[in-house]
């Protein structure tokens, strides 16, 4: 099992699944500024990653007191959400927690050998990866909370595509041509 790690408010997850992956080109949501983003699905069985996230969120709350008049507000949005509760009809989220991470900066994307991945079809919604994220406090437009800043992505292995798209290599098989002799 791939271990999660935490240093302050930065977490490198264990093995997670990517969903709604807008990691190659920034995407604007509801007219907001375009950002790179991904929904990170964490199995409820991955206690180590979940503990690292919860500890980083708590540290972000402490370091974020300055944004909240020196104290942690009683009502605060936090990034980790329960897939069984919030996405009951989506089997990819069953038995999992998830959080959304975004950034104005493009994430570095590497393979299991830490080599850059340039083929955009290699990393997609449904594949398994490790993700580095930085949890930080915010106070914007009357909303207070802790958000996840997307860092980098390391693809670990393939998974069923969540976008409904299939790979051409999976749809077709090689075609043998019969020799056509004229004459």
Order of alpha helices (4+ residues) and beta strands (2+ residues): beta-beta-beta-beta-alpha-beta-alpha-beta-beta-beta-beta-alpha
